[in-house]
Amino acid sequence: MSILTSAATEEEKKPVTQLAEPTGTPAAKPTSYEEALSLFNEGDYANAARKLNPDSALHPAAMEHSALLARTYANLGELAKARAWTEQALDTDKLNAGLHYLRATISQEQDALDEAAASLRRALYLDPNFVLAHFALGNLALRQQKLREAHKHFGNVLNLLAQYEANDVVPESGGLAAGRLRELIESTLSIESPA
């Protein structure tokens, strides 16, 4: 696929001795990554995956491509592919808390709860203020009937959410408002109590 614009193609046809007439700043054509990100944000995951050309993500410098492919395949329910692309991205950037969180969510979907918990702890080691990692660990603990541990993580989330306005979007949440997450936790805590 050629990324040359028609103006650039015509520019190449002019003899070298001619100068191009100034036409102002042409709008840059979005990269395939930018187009895929836009499609992803619109919820068009299948076209986002096609736009990304998975072969281009095999280069280690393309961590963003690998991470977006991982998220795209996860949203499509193709967990094996999502897992492979997450590992590819982590090979490039092991200190990225968001990628460890992504690995945890994929592991959780695959019912690998111990693996998910380990990835969430890595995410929190790298970013102790990672709201959703605390929330996910709280949910995992609740799922495993570890109520005290769940309350500890939910308490951490509530403390961290105190820094947010109710309508602020929680990082890595896909658009979840801080106020809504607070409501979810408070509702859960009112139902569950430690033994």
N, C-alpha and C positions, 0 to 999 in steps of 0.2 A: 504494500500500500504506500503510495507516494504521499508525502506530507507537504509537497510543494504546492503553493497556491497558483492559480492561473496567472496572477501578476508576476510571480517569480519565474514561471515558465516563459512568459513573454520576455522578461528581462534577460534571460539566458540567450534568447534568439538574437538580441541586438549585438552588433559588432562591439568588440571590446573598446574601441576608440570613442564610442558614443557614450554620453552621460545620460543617466536616467533622469527624467523630469521629476522634481519633487512632487509627491502626491499626498503629503501628510503622513502621519503614522498609520500604517495599515493595521487592522485588527489582527492579532495573532490567532491562528487557528488553534483551538484547544487540542491538547495532546490526547492520545487514546486513554491515558490514565485519567485525565480530567473529565473526558466524556464518560468513562466508566464510573467514576465517582459520582457524577451527576445522575446517571441512570440508577446507581445503587441508592442514592439519597431519595430518588423518586420511587423506590421499591421495585424497580425493573431489574431484578437480579439476574435473570437469564441473559438479557441483552448486555448487562454489565460484564458478565463472565465472557461472553463472546467478544466484546470490545477490547478486553484486556489482553487477548492473545497470550495464553498461558506460557508459550515458549519464551516470550520476552522476560518473564519473571524468573527464569532460571539463572539469570546473571545475578551474582551476589549483591551488586549495587542496587538492585531493584527490590529492596525490602518493602517499599510501599506497595508495589504491584503484588507481591506475595501476600502481604497482609490483607489487601483489598480482595484478592481472590479467595483467601481463607474465609473472610467475612461473607463474601458472596455465596460461596458453596455452603457455608453453614446455614445461611438463610434459605437456601434451596433444599436443605435437608440432606445434602450429599456430604455426610460427616467424614468419610474416609478421605475425600479430596480436601475438605476443609482442614482436617488434621495435618495432612501432608504439606499444605501451603503454610500453615501456621509454623510447622517445624522448619520449613525453608526460611521463613521470615525470622524465626528465633535464631537460626544459624548465623544470621547476619547481625542481629541486634538482641543479644541475650539479656540486656539490661532494660528492656522495654516492658514495663509493668502491664501495659495494655495487651501485649501479645501473650503474656502469661495468663492474664484474665481470659483472653479468647480461648487459649488452650484449655483452661479450666471449664469454660462453658461447653466446649465440644466434648470434653471428657465426661462431664456430667450428663450430657445427652446420650452418651454411649454407656451410661451406667457404671463408669469407672470412677466411683466416688472418692477413693483414696488418692487417685491421680489428680482429680479435680481439686481436692483439698490441698495437696502439695503445691499445685500450680498457683492456687490462691494465696498460699503462704509466701511463695516466691514474689508474687505481685505486691504483697504488703511489705515484704522486706525491702523491695525496691522503692515503694511509695506507701509509707504508713498511713497516708491520708486518702487512700484509694477507697472511696465510699462504697462502690459496688462490690469490691472484693470482700469488705467486711460484711456487707449484706448477703452475698453469696455464701460466705462461710457460716453466717448465722442460719441461713436456710438449710445448708447441708447438715449442720449440727441438729437442727430441728427434725430433719428427715431421719436422722440416726438416733432420735430420742435423747440427745445430749442437751437438755434444756438450759442448764447453767451456762454452758459454752455459747448456746444460741443467744441467750440474754446478754452475755458479755459483748458479742459482736454487734447485736442490734443496738446496744447502748453506745458502742463506738460510732455507729452510723448516726444515731441521733445527735451525739456530740459534734460530729463533723458537719451535719446538716445545719447546725446553728449558725454556721458561717454563710449560709445561702438564704436568699430571699425565696419565698414560696414558689415563684414562677421561674426561678433559675433552673436551667437544665443541668442535671447531674452528668458530669463527664463520663463518657463511655456508655451512656444509658440508652442511646438511640432516641432521645427526646423526652425522657421521663423528668417531670418537674420535681424539684426538691420537696415541695409541699405534699405532693402525692406520695412520694416515697415515705415521708414522715408519717402520713396517715396509714399507709400499709403496715409499717412497723408498729405503730401504736395499737392498731387493731389486732395484730398478731400477738403483741405482748399482753393485751387485755384478755386474750383467750388462753394463751399458754402461760404457765407459771412454773418456776423451777421446783423440782421435788425436794 
